Amino acid sequence: MSDTGLRRFLGGSPVQVLLRLVFLSFVVGIILAALNLDPLDLVTMAVQFVERLWNMGFQALGRLGNYLLIGAIVVVPIWLLTRLLAMGRSR
């Protein structure tokens, strides 16, 4: 990778980017310490959030399946009856 390609990828010179990252890491560290948050707690909270979303998704699918079955109990017999009646009329 050429020097200009590296600069383009990083968004500036490597030294400038490193200094910006160090500064931002320091500021974020101070904010997290003030909020009494640990980085591992943040990872745990993110994983739990994804798990809750995952579980809610499957619960929603389960509810949709229940609605489908309830509707099918009414719709399928009516459809079958209309098809049978239509067959009788066409003869």
Phi and psi restraints in degrees (value plus and minus 20) as a CYANA .aco file:
   2 SER   PHI     -94.0   -54.0
   2 SER   PSI     147.9   187.9
   3 ASP   PHI     -82.9   -42.9
   3 ASP   PSI     -60.2   -20.2
   4 THR   PHI     -88.4   -48.4
   4 THR   PSI     -55.0   -15.0
   5 GLY   PHI     -84.8   -44.8
   5 GLY   PSI     -60.2   -20.2
   6 LEU   PHI     -85.9   -45.9
   6 LEU   PSI     -64.0   -24.0
   7 ARG   PHI     -81.5   -41.5
   7 ARG   PSI     -62.6   -22.6
   8 ARG   PHI     -84.6   -44.6
   8 ARG   PSI     -61.0   -21.0
   9 PHE   PHI     -85.2   -45.2
   9 PHE   PSI     -64.9   -24.9
  10 LEU   PHI     -98.6   -58.6
  10 LEU   PSI     -44.1    -4.1
  11 GLY   PHI      69.1   109.1
  11 GLY   PSI       1.9    41.9
  12 GLY   PHI     137.1   177.1
  12 GLY   PSI    -191.9  -151.9
  13 SER   PHI     -91.7   -51.7
  13 SER   PSI     130.5   170.5
  14 PRO   PHI     -76.5   -36.5
  14 PRO   PSI     -57.4   -17.4
  15 VAL   PHI     -87.7   -47.7
  15 VAL   PSI     -63.8   -23.8
  16 GLN   PHI     -82.1   -42.1
  16 GLN   PSI     -63.9   -23.9
  17 VAL   PHI     -84.4   -44.4
  17 VAL   PSI     -62.1   -22.1
  18 LEU   PHI     -81.0   -41.0
  18 LEU   PSI     -63.7   -23.7
  19 LEU   PHI     -84.9   -44.9
  19 LEU   PSI     -61.1   -21.1
  20 ARG   PHI     -82.0   -42.0
  20 ARG   PSI     -62.9   -22.9
  21 LEU   PHI     -85.5   -45.5
  21 LEU   PSI     -60.1   -20.1
  22 VAL   PHI     -82.7   -42.7
  22 VAL   PSI     -66.6   -26.6
  23 PHE   PHI     -82.0   -42.0
  23 PHE   PSI     -68.6   -28.6
  24 LEU   PHI     -83.3   -43.3
  24 LEU   PSI     -57.6   -17.6
  25 SER   PHI     -82.5   -42.5
  25 SER   PSI     -60.5   -20.5
  26 PHE   PHI     -84.0   -44.0
  26 PHE   PSI     -66.9   -26.9
  27 VAL   PHI     -83.4   -43.4
  27 VAL   PSI     -65.8   -25.8
  28 VAL   PHI     -84.5   -44.5
  28 VAL   PSI     -57.6   -17.6
  29 GLY   PHI     -81.4   -41.4
  29 GLY   PSI     -61.4   -21.4
  30 ILE   PHI     -84.6   -44.6
  30 ILE   PSI     -64.2   -24.2
  31 ILE   PHI     -83.1   -43.1
  31 ILE   PSI     -64.5   -24.5
  32 LEU   PHI     -84.4   -44.4
  32 LEU   PSI     -59.4   -19.4
  33 ALA   PHI     -85.6   -45.6
  33 ALA   PSI     -58.2   -18.2
  34 ALA   PHI     -86.0   -46.0
  34 ALA   PSI     -53.9   -13.9
  35 LEU   PHI    -106.4   -66.4
  35 LEU   PSI     -18.8    21.2
  36 ASN   PHI      38.4    78.4
  36 ASN   PSI      22.8    62.8
  37 LEU   PHI    -130.1   -90.1
  37 LEU   PSI     116.2   156.2
  38 ASP   PHI    -121.6   -81.6
  38 ASP   PSI     122.0   162.0
  39 PRO   PHI     -76.1   -36.1
  39 PRO   PSI     -56.5   -16.5
  40 LEU   PHI     -87.1   -47.1
  40 LEU   PSI     -53.3   -13.3
  41 ASP   PHI     -83.9   -43.9
  41 ASP   PSI     -58.9   -18.9
  42 LEU   PHI     -83.3   -43.3
  42 LEU   PSI     -61.3   -21.3
  43 VAL   PHI     -84.6   -44.6
  43 VAL   PSI     -63.7   -23.7
  44 THR   PHI     -81.8   -41.8
  44 THR   PSI     -63.8   -23.8
  45 MET   PHI     -83.3   -43.3
  45 MET   PSI     -58.9   -18.9
  46 ALA   PHI     -85.7   -45.7
  46 ALA   PSI     -62.6   -22.6
  47 VAL   PHI     -84.6   -44.6
  47 VAL   PSI     -63.6   -23.6
  48 GLN   PHI     -83.6   -43.6
  48 GLN   PSI     -57.8   -17.8
  49 PHE   PHI     -81.2   -41.2
  49 PHE   PSI     -66.1   -26.1
  50 VAL   PHI     -84.6   -44.6
  50 VAL   PSI     -60.7   -20.7
  51 GLU   PHI     -82.7   -42.7
  51 GLU   PSI     -62.1   -22.1
  52 ARG   PHI     -83.6   -43.6
  52 ARG   PSI     -63.1   -23.1
  53 LEU   PHI     -80.7   -40.7
  53 LEU   PSI     -63.2   -23.2
  54 TRP   PHI     -79.8   -39.8
  54 TRP   PSI     -68.7   -28.7
  55 ASN   PHI     -85.7   -45.7
  55 ASN   PSI     -60.5   -20.5
  56 MET   PHI     -83.4   -43.4
  56 MET   PSI     -56.1   -16.1
  57 GLY   PHI     -81.9   -41.9
  57 GLY   PSI     -64.3   -24.3
  58 PHE   PHI     -91.1   -51.1
  58 PHE   PSI     -52.8   -12.8
  59 GLN   PHI     -85.1   -45.1
  59 GLN   PSI     -59.9   -19.9
  60 ALA   PHI     -84.2   -44.2
  60 ALA   PSI     -60.9   -20.9
  61 LEU   PHI     -83.7   -43.7
  61 LEU   PSI     -58.1   -18.1
  62 GLY   PHI     -83.0   -43.0
  62 GLY   PSI     -61.9   -21.9
  63 ARG   PHI     -84.2   -44.2
  63 ARG   PSI     -61.1   -21.1
  64 LEU   PHI     -82.5   -42.5
  64 LEU   PSI     -59.0   -19.0
  65 GLY   PHI     -82.6   -42.6
  65 GLY   PSI     -60.5   -20.5
  66 ASN   PHI     -82.8   -42.8
  66 ASN   PSI     -64.0   -24.0
  67 TYR   PHI     -81.2   -41.2
  67 TYR   PSI     -60.5   -20.5
  68 LEU   PHI     -81.4   -41.4
  68 LEU   PSI     -66.2   -26.2
  69 LEU   PHI     -85.1   -45.1
  69 LEU   PSI     -62.1   -22.1
  70 ILE   PHI     -82.3   -42.3
  70 ILE   PSI     -65.0   -25.0
  71 GLY   PHI     -85.5   -45.5
  71 GLY   PSI     -58.6   -18.6
  72 ALA   PHI     -84.8   -44.8
  72 ALA   PSI     -51.9   -11.9
  73 ILE   PHI     -81.6   -41.6
  73 ILE   PSI     -51.4   -11.4
  74 VAL   PHI    -110.7   -70.7
  74 VAL   PSI     -65.9   -25.9
  75 VAL   PHI     -92.6   -52.6
  75 VAL   PSI     -64.9   -24.9
  76 VAL   PHI     -83.3   -43.3
  76 VAL   PSI     -66.2   -26.2
  77 PRO   PHI     -82.7   -42.7
  77 PRO   PSI     -58.4   -18.4
  78 ILE   PHI     -84.4   -44.4
  78 ILE   PSI     -64.5   -24.5
  79 TRP   PHI     -80.9   -40.9
  79 TRP   PSI     -65.9   -25.9
  80 LEU   PHI     -81.4   -41.4
  80 LEU   PSI     -62.3   -22.3
  81 LEU   PHI     -83.8   -43.8
  81 LEU   PSI     -63.6   -23.6
  82 THR   PHI     -85.5   -45.5
  82 THR   PSI     -56.5   -16.5
  83 ARG   PHI     -86.0   -46.0
  83 ARG   PSI     -62.9   -22.9
  84 LEU   PHI     -83.5   -43.5
  84 LEU   PSI     -62.2   -22.2
  85 LEU   PHI     -86.2   -46.2
  85 LEU   PSI     -57.6   -17.6
  86 ALA   PHI     -87.1   -47.1
  86 ALA   PSI     -56.1   -16.1
  87 MET   PHI     -85.4   -45.4
  87 MET   PSI     -59.2   -19.2
  88 GLY   PHI     -86.1   -46.1
  88 GLY   PSI     -54.4   -14.4
  89 ARG   PHI     -95.2   -55.2
  89 ARG   PSI     -51.5   -11.5
  90 SER   PHI     -95.4   -55.4
  90 SER   PSI     -33.7     6.3
